[in-house]
Amino acid sequence: MRLHYLAALFMTLNAAAAPKITEVHYRGSPEDDFIELFYEKEDAADDIFITTQDNDTYKLPPVKNTPQDGAYLVIRFTEGDDDLDASDGSALVYLNRKTSILSESGDEVYVIEGDDGKVVDFVSYNGGNGDLVPEGFAAEEIKAGVGESLQLVDEKWLSAPPTPGSNYKPASIYQWSLY
């Protein structure tokens, strides 16, 4: 029994290493759209990919100097200079595209770890665009209000003003629109 407990604890600690999708902004221009991931522990994962399964898989560079309480990685779609030092609580990566990978009419966002393609986080919005929902995840009916982004707060998705790379999140799910 004790061995099972330790194995479960080890698996839980390992699972926490994967980044989690915490914000998606898809209602602006390519310069405004972004995906935000939260890294829970220092240099937790360096073999992470992001995709919408629409011929657009990107390997993310490793985030460095993540504080003990975690850090946010903001993924922008335009050109720019990456800032992968998360010692201030946030990092930034540019995908150097001319267009956003996010569809305003609906899409899915997948975070994949390793070359084996293990999906470690997933969110769909506006009903998605028909891509498969990975095993262990659910397709939720969520959408952002005009000028707002989708934000994960207390394990619930809500619509609120964008806060890329910030630990500011609405104080409660009742402060903003819940979809």
C-alpha positions in Angstrom: 0.0 0.0 0.0 2.8 2.4 0.9 4.6 1.7 -2.4 1.4 2.6 -4.3 1.1 5.9 -2.4 4.7 6.8 -3.2 4.2 5.9 -6.9 1.1 8.0 -7.0 2.9 10.9 -5.3 5.8 10.7 -7.8 3.4 10.6 -10.7 1.5 13.7 -9.3 4.8 15.6 -8.9 5.9 14.7 -12.4 2.5 15.8 -13.9 2.9 19.2 -12.3 6.0 19.8 -14.4 4.1 20.3 -17.6 3.0 23.8 -18.5 -0.7 24.7 -18.3 -2.7 26.9 -20.6 -3.9 29.9 -18.5 -5.0 32.5 -21.1 -6.0 32.6 -24.7 -6.6 35.9 -26.6 -8.0 35.3 -30.1 -10.1 38.4 -30.7 -7.6 40.9 -31.9 -5.1 41.3 -34.7 -2.1 39.0 -35.0 -0.1 41.5 -33.0 -2.7 41.3 -30.1 -3.4 37.6 -30.1 -1.5 35.3 -27.7 -1.5 32.1 -25.7 -0.2 32.1 -22.1 1.2 29.1 -20.4 2.0 28.7 -16.7 5.2 26.9 -15.7 4.8 25.6 -12.1 8.4 24.9 -11.4 11.9 25.8 -12.5 13.0 24.7 -15.9 10.2 22.1 -15.7 9.9 21.2 -19.4 12.2 21.8 -22.3 10.5 19.6 -24.9 7.1 21.4 -25.2 5.1 22.0 -28.4 2.1 24.1 -29.0 -0.4 23.5 -31.8 -4.0 24.0 -33.0 -3.7 20.9 -35.2 -4.1 23.0 -38.3 -0.6 22.4 -39.8 1.0 24.7 -37.2 3.0 22.8 -34.6 5.8 24.9 -32.9 8.5 23.7 -30.5 8.8 26.1 -27.7 12.3 27.1 -26.4 13.1 26.2 -22.8 12.1 28.8 -20.2 15.0 29.5 -17.7 15.2 30.8 -14.2 11.6 30.1 -13.3 10.9 31.3 -9.7 9.7 28.7 -7.1 6.2 30.0 -7.4 6.2 29.6 -11.2 6.2 31.8 -14.2 4.1 32.7 -17.2 5.2 32.2 -20.8 3.4 34.4 -23.3 3.4 33.1 -26.9 3.0 35.8 -29.5 2.6 35.1 -33.2 4.4 38.1 -34.8 8.1 38.8 -35.1 10.1 40.0 -32.0 12.9 39.2 -29.7 12.4 36.3 -27.3 12.9 36.9 -23.5 13.2 33.4 -22.0 14.5 34.5 -18.6 11.5 34.1 -16.3 13.2 35.3 -13.1 10.7 38.2 -13.0 7.8 35.8 -13.3 7.2 36.0 -17.0 8.9 35.1 -20.3 8.0 35.8 -23.9 8.5 33.9 -27.2 7.6 35.0 -30.7 6.6 32.5 -33.4 7.7 34.9 -36.2 4.5 34.6 -38.3 2.5 37.2 -40.2 -0.8 35.8 -39.0 -2.3 34.4 -35.8 -2.7 30.6 -35.4 -5.9 31.2 -33.5 -9.2 31.3 -35.3 -11.8 33.8 -34.0 -14.6 31.5 -35.1 -13.4 28.6 -32.9 -10.3 26.5 -32.4 -8.5 24.1 -30.1 -5.1 24.7 -28.4 -3.0 21.7 -27.5 0.2 21.7 -25.3 2.2 18.6 -26.2 5.2 17.2 -24.3 8.0 15.2 -25.9 8.4 13.6 -29.3 5.7 11.0 -28.5 3.0 13.6 -28.8 1.6 13.3 -25.2 -1.1 16.0 -24.8 -0.5 17.6 -21.4 -3.1 20.4 -21.7 -6.0 21.4 -24.0 -8.7 24.0 -24.4 -11.2 24.6 -27.1 -13.3 27.8 -27.6 -16.3 28.8 -29.6 -17.1 25.2 -30.2 -13.7 24.5 -31.7 -13.2 23.8 -35.4 -13.6 20.1 -35.6 -10.3 18.8 -34.3 -10.3 15.8 -31.9 -10.6 16.3 -28.2 -7.8 14.3 -26.6 -8.5 11.5 -24.2 -8.9 12.8 -20.6 -10.0 16.3 -21.7 -13.4 17.8 -22.3 -14.5 20.3 -25.0 -16.1 23.2 -23.1 -18.4 25.8 -24.6 -16.4 28.9 -23.7 -15.9 32.2 -25.6 -14.4 35.6 -24.8 -16.3 38.8 -24.9 -15.3 41.6 -27.3 -11.8 42.8 -26.4 -11.4 40.1 -23.8 -9.5 36.9 -23.4 -10.2 33.5 -22.0 -8.6 33.1 -18.6 -8.3 30.1 -16.3 -9.1 31.2 -12.8 -9.6 28.6 -10.0 -9.9 25.9 -12.6 -12.7 27.7 -14.4 -12.6 29.5 -17.7 -13.9 33.0 -17.8 -13.8 36.1 -20.1 -11.9 39.1 -18.8 -9.6 41.9 -20.0 -6.3 40.5 -21.3 -3.4 40.1 -18.9 -0.5 38.6 -20.8 2.3 37.4 -18.6 0.7 38.8 -15.5 -0.2 37.1 -12.3 -3.2 39.4 -12.0 -6.4 37.4 -12.5 -9.9 38.5 -11.5 -10.5 38.0 -7.8 -13.5 35.8 -8.4 -15.4 34.2 -11.2 -18.2 36.6 -10.4 -16.2 39.7 -11.2 -16.2 39.0 -15.0 -18.5 37.2 -17.5 -18.4 33.4 -17.2 -19.1 31.5 -20.4 
